[in-house]
Amino acid sequence: MPTERPDWLTEPCPAWCGGDHDGQQYPTDRQHQSPQHWHPAVMQHRDHDGHHPTRFPAATEFCVVAVRYVGERDTWIAIATETQQLEFSHESAKRLHAELDGLLHRMA
């Protein structure tokens, strides 16, 4: 975590912010971000060669991170790989959590 706050950061960081604002010189890059926690995963990969669509498992990693853009009120929960990202509102992430929890319990 850097020891000095950037001059452009005039608002306090949320309690969950990792505090690393290096590399955020451009206004569109400025955000509060929780520490990234990467997890191994197997995802279904789909390949469409035009004639025969195929599906196969592929190893990857994903992270879950909270993001709030500087100067905004909304906090987003992102689930991301190196190439894809889904961003949910805080309320939507809670609903997704409850739905996944229920589904996994029903599958047990």
C-alpha positions in Angstrom: 0.0 0.0 0.0 1.5 3.4 -0.9 2.3 5.7 1.9 1.1 8.9 0.2 -2.3 9.7 -1.2 -2.5 11.1 -4.7 -3.3 14.8 -4.9 -6.4 14.1 -6.9 -7.9 11.8 -4.2 -9.9 14.2 -2.0 -12.4 11.8 -0.7 -11.8 9.2 2.0 -11.2 5.6 0.9 -14.0 3.1 2.0 -12.9 0.7 4.7 -12.6 -2.1 2.2 -10.3 -0.2 -0.2 -6.8 -1.7 -0.7 -5.5 1.9 -0.9 -3.3 1.4 -3.9 -4.2 4.2 -6.3 -0.9 4.1 -8.3 -1.5 4.1 -12.0 -4.7 6.0 -11.8 -3.5 9.3 -13.3 -6.4 9.4 -15.8 -9.9 10.3 -14.3 -11.5 7.3 -16.0 -9.1 4.9 -14.2 -9.7 6.3 -10.7 -11.4 3.9 -8.4 -11.4 2.4 -4.9 -10.8 -1.3 -5.1 -10.7 -4.1 -2.6 -7.8 -6.5 -2.6 -8.0 -9.0 -5.4 -8.4 -12.6 -4.3 -7.7 -15.0 -7.2 -9.2 -18.5 -7.2 -8.6 -21.5 -9.5 -11.6 -22.6 -11.4 -12.8 -24.9 -14.2 -15.2 -23.2 -16.6 -17.0 -24.5 -19.7 -15.4 -23.2 -22.8 -17.4 -22.9 -26.0 -15.8 -22.9 -29.4 -17.9 -22.2 -32.5 -15.9 -23.0 -35.7 -19.0 -22.3 -37.8 -19.9 -25.9 -38.4 -19.6 -27.9 -35.2 -19.9 -26.0 -31.9 -18.0 -27.7 -29.2 -17.9 -27.4 -25.4 -15.0 -28.5 -23.1 -13.8 -27.8 -19.6 -10.9 -25.3 -19.3 -8.8 -24.4 -16.3 -8.7 -20.7 -15.4 -8.5 -18.3 -12.5 -11.1 -15.7 -11.4 -11.1 -13.0 -8.8 -13.9 -11.3 -6.8 -13.4 -7.6 -6.1 -15.4 -4.6 -4.9 -15.0 -1.5 -7.0 -16.3 2.1 -6.5 -15.3 4.8 -9.0 -14.0 7.9 -7.3 -16.7 10.5 -7.0 -19.5 8.0 -7.3 -21.8 6.4 -4.7 -22.4 3.0 -6.2 -20.2 0.0 -5.3 -19.9 -2.8 -7.8 -18.9 -6.4 -7.1 -16.9 -7.8 -10.0 -16.2 -11.4 -10.9 -13.4 -11.4 -13.4 -11.0 -13.6 -15.3 -8.1 -12.3 -17.4 -10.5 -11.9 -20.4 -14.0 -11.5 -19.0 -15.7 -9.5 -16.3 -19.2 -9.3 -14.8 -20.0 -6.3 -12.5 -23.0 -6.5 -10.2 -24.6 -3.9 -8.0 -24.2 -4.6 -4.3 -27.9 -5.7 -4.1 -27.7 -7.9 -7.2 -24.6 -9.6 -5.8 -26.5 -10.4 -2.6 -29.3 -11.9 -4.7 -26.8 -13.9 -6.7 -25.2 -15.1 -3.5 -28.5 -16.3 -2.1 -29.5 -18.0 -5.4 -26.1 -19.8 -5.7 -26.3 -20.9 -2.1 -29.8 -22.3 -2.5 -28.9 -24.0 -5.7 -25.8 -25.7 -4.3 -27.8 -26.9 -1.2 -30.5 -28.4 -3.5 -27.8 -30.2 -5.5 -26.1 -31.7 -2.4 
